[in-house]
Amino acid sequence: MQMGKVGEKYDVDFVVSTGDNFYDNGLISEHDNAFEESFTKIYTAKSLQKRWYSELVEIFFVDTTPFVQEYFTEPKEHKYDWRGIGPQKPYVNNLLKDLELALGESTAKWKIVVGHHAIRSVGHHGDTQELVEKLLPILQVNNIDFYINGHDHCLQHISDTESPIQFLTSGAGSKAWRGDIKQTNLRGLNFFYDGQGFMSVKFTQTDATFEFYDVFGNHPVKADGSLSLVVIGDWGRKGTYNQSEVAAQMGRVAEKLNIDFVISTGDNFYDDGLTGVDDPAFEFSFSKVYTAKSLQKQWYNVLGNHDYRGDVEAQLNPILQKIDPRWICKRSFIVDTEIAEFFFVDTTPFVDKYFLEPKHHKYDWRGVLPRERYLSKLLKDLEIALKGSSANWKIVVGHHPIRSIGHHGDTQELIRQLLPILEANDVDMYINGHDHCLEHIISTSSQIQFLTSGGGSKAWKGDIDKNRKDGTKFYYDGQGFMSVELEQTNAKVVYYDIFGKVLHVVNLSKALGSVHAI
């Protein structure tokens, strides 16, 4: 499905498969139903109705399985169909001879070789020594640009240390092997992802761009493993209260950073959420405001208290994705980007006053009641997920602040119920909105950075509790937004005002598993 979306976006010319097309034991005959069940009926998107190539002048497809000696000498319980191969050695020698001749005669701008087995890999199977010894020298001599393979159930990019060859693995079309990485041979490694996904390649006469996508297809995983995003909260006012101006600056920063996605911290539609899935506010406050090309990435949205005052099920309804495919809104959910794991938490049901003192407001509590059971399950699920996470960065996102010196101040219910779980599980950042400001507060009892981005439209000037400044590093009572850049050991958070001016920068460094501001 995600391949189809990317295929449509790039108007692909063809599709390349790196092998292991039919698990576990190939096709039993030309009449095997698995051909349709595993291919024809799966890859149905219109954009994928292109030729799945086995030959192309500048793309050289190589049958790598017969190179591997163990399939002949140690087949274990497996039975291989070697018809057409004959004696292994003559077949391989003839293959190499034909390939070398074809490569030598090629005048193509780009020379790409595709095989099933990896030449270089830090995944489960590692380097294929037979290919390193027999195939690689031919590729190096003939100025090959890319060698693309599967076999290891992962995505990876390794640069050859002796030639310009880029080794690209795209073997994560279904089952993946989490945590299966060899730490002993990391030379040339640029990127490794042990989850499911796929790869796109775009060529021009002078440039080549390849991008790795995760299972959601929502954003490319950058080849260097880094991640960048922008965060906005409390925004949906049909472009008024400078919402459009903030959106314009977000677009400029997003383009500069080549962001992977956008996070919204809630209060997506003022004053009372959406009236239904056909509410024009969805387009007037979202689709027609955030129009910059750089913001046409996935938006991950949590619900705010104002969203609960409308038809809350409307914002959660997947039908909105048909109106604008960027939109993803759920109560509580997880986004795993490999370098970081984001835990989105539905914080509105924690707040007592919305139930005990709703004033003239009416809240849509469908899916939440009984409240105690809902919150208990939410916290239990979050704790299990945090404990099971092996991500380098753990980031929790909610609408309400845990710590704030703004209008609403600290959310006591979150301090009592949510904060202990975050502290016990080494969460690095808690990102929120609700207070219409930008602020950065450091925890005095843990490594957590409390980051507020709630200045998406209307702001509250001068509304600050000057008596509660413990741990406060930055507070801005105007409109703006926030960007986050993540690498394996470093993180950078930047706050911007309505003009795109940098107001505050947070640099974080991982040392021995903990986070330190620098």
Stockholm file with secondary structure:
# STOCKHOLM 1.0

chainA/1-518         MQMGKVGEKYDVDFVVSTGDNFYDNGLISEHDNAFEESFTKIYTAKSLQKRWYSELVEIFFVDTTPFVQEYFTEPKEHKYDWRGIGPQKPYVNNLLKDLELALGESTAKWKIVVGHHAIRSVGHHGDTQELVEKLLPILQVNNIDFYINGHDHCLQHISDTESPIQFLTSGAGSKAWRGDIKQTNLRGLNFFYDGQGFMSVKFTQTDATFEFYDVFGNHPVKADGSLSLVVIGDWGRKGTYNQSEVAAQMGRVAEKLNIDFVISTGDNFYDDGLTGVDDPAFEFSFSKVYTAKSLQKQWYNVLGNHDYRGDVEAQLNPILQKIDPRWICKRSFIVDTEIAEFFFVDTTPFVDKYFLEPKHHKYDWRGVLPRERYLSKLLKDLEIALKGSSANWKIVVGHHPIRSIGHHGDTQELIRQLLPILEANDVDMYINGHDHCLEHIISTSSQIQFLTSGGGSKAWKGDIDKNRKDGTKFYYDGQGFMSVELEQTNAKVVYYDIFGKVLHVVNLSKALGSVHAI
#=GR chainA/1-518 SS CHHHHHHHHHTCSCBCCCSCCSTTTCCSSTTCTHHIIIIITTSCCGGGCSCBCSCBTTEEEECCGGGCTHHHHCCTTCCCCCTTTCSHHHHHHHHHHHHHHHHHHCCCSCCEEEESSCSSCSSSSCCCHHHHHHTHHHHHHTTCCEEEECSSSSEEEEECSSSSCEEEEECCSSCCCTTCCCSSCCTTEEEEECSCEEEEEEECSSCEEEEEEETTCSSEECTTSCEEEEEECSCCSTTTTTHHHHHHHHHHHHHHHTCSEEEECSCCSTTTCCSSTTCTHHIIIIITTCCCGGGCSEEEECCCTTGGGSCHHHHHCTTHHHHCTTEEECSSEEEECSSEEEEECCCGGGCTHHHHCCTTCCCCCTTTCSHHHHHHHHHHHHHHHHHHCCCSEEEEECSSCSSCSSSSCCCHHHHHHTHHHHHHTTCCEEEECSSSSEEEEECSSSSCEEEEECCSSCCCTTCCCTTCCTTEEEEECSCEEEEEEECSSEEEEEEEETTCCEEEEEEEEEETTEEEEC
#=GC SS_cons         CHHHHHHHHHTCSCBCCCSCCSTTTCCSSTTCTHHIIIIITTSCCGGGCSCBCSCBTTEEEECCGGGCTHHHHCCTTCCCCCTTTCSHHHHHHHHHHHHHHHHHHCCCSCCEEEESSCSSCSSSSCCCHHHHHHTHHHHHHTTCCEEEECSSSSEEEEECSSSSCEEEEECCSSCCCTTCCCSSCCTTEEEEECSCEEEEEEECSSCEEEEEEETTCSSEECTTSCEEEEEECSCCSTTTTTHHHHHHHHHHHHHHHTCSEEEECSCCSTTTCCSSTTCTHHIIIIITTCCCGGGCSEEEECCCTTGGGSCHHHHHCTTHHHHCTTEEECSSEEEECSSEEEEECCCGGGCTHHHHCCTTCCCCCTTTCSHHHHHHHHHHHHHHHHHHCCCSEEEEECSSCSSCSSSSCCCHHHHHHTHHHHHHTTCCEEEECSSSSEEEEECSSSSCEEEEECCSSCCCTTCCCTTCCTTEEEEECSCEEEEEEECSSEEEEEEEETTCCEEEEEEEEEETTEEEEC
//
